[in-house]
Amino acid sequence: MSHEPVTSFLKGLAMGRNRFLYGLHVTPDDRLTWSPGGNAYTPLQLAGRLEGFLGFIGHLVKTGAMPETRGELPVPPASREEAKARLGAAFDRLRAAALELSEADLARMVPTPWGEPIPARAMLTGANQVVSYFQGQLNYLQLIYGDTNANIPPNWGREEG
């Protein structure tokens, strides 16, 4: 069921998907597994973490319960193609879960990792903010290795949602 809160969420989700996947697309092959050091993630590790986050949120809004595998992250993808395929599928699953939500589902209180339940509607809003956070991390890695382009996809903002 698609209605305004879900439609708005899906538009933001499509934009986040397009931007992150485009960022992976323009990352040079030799930088996909590169980290500036310390605990900084590589672009492929960021993709794996984003995949895990999308699955977590999808499960949470669909079922109203924490996933049993809470805290377990997928093994990072081994290649750009694998990352794009896995992320595409994770975005698709979250999109499908959101499309099933009714107004009552959106108002339902869902648990959070920080322990304070919030309406599923707020969880969706937060999900798009976290996708943007991962995008910012990818852009920062790109800047560190010298890519000063913002890497905005040519069709950004015109995706179907």
Buried (B, 14 or more C-beta within 10 A) or exposed (E): EEEEBBEBBBBBBBBBBBBBBBBBEEBEEEBBEBBEEEEBBBBBBBBBBBBBBBBBBBBBBBEBEBBEEEEEBBEBBEEBEBBBEBBEEBBEBBBEBBEEBEEEBBEBEBBBEEEEEBBBBBBBBEBBEBBBEBBEBBBEBBEBEEBEEEBEBEEEEEBEB
